[in-house]
Amino acid sequence: MTPNILKFVKLISEIHNKGPILEFGSRQLPNQDINSNLRTLFPGKQYVGIDRDAGTGVNVICEVGKDRLSNQLYKVKAPKQYSTILMCEMIE
């Protein structure tokens, strides 16, 4: 994660630290540093991480698009509404 994106998410967590939080592209790769885990910025909040591949930081495995997302979130009893939605480096 780039330093600027991390600073931006930290700012969001300080001024809008409400939950639940939904993060798209949440998978943390082994070669990433500790800053790739954004959950630590929202302590005590329900946090759902979505990615197309399983791995650390992923609660829901799903391709984002069409009706797939809502069906997968329903399976994990995720909230229907989120206070904060993060999509930091997913669109490339």
Secondary structure as GFF3:
##gff-version 3
##sequence-region A 1 92
A	DSSP	alpha_helix	3	15	.	.	.	ID=ss1
A	DSSP	beta_strand	21	24	.	.	.	ID=ss2
A	DSSP	three_ten_helix	34	36	.	.	.	ID=ss3
A	DSSP	three_ten_helix	38	41	.	.	.	ID=ss4
A	DSSP	beta_strand	47	51	.	.	.	ID=ss5
A	DSSP	beta_strand	60	61	.	.	.	ID=ss6
A	DSSP	alpha_helix	68	75	.	.	.	ID=ss7
A	DSSP	beta_strand	84	86	.	.	.	ID=ss8
###
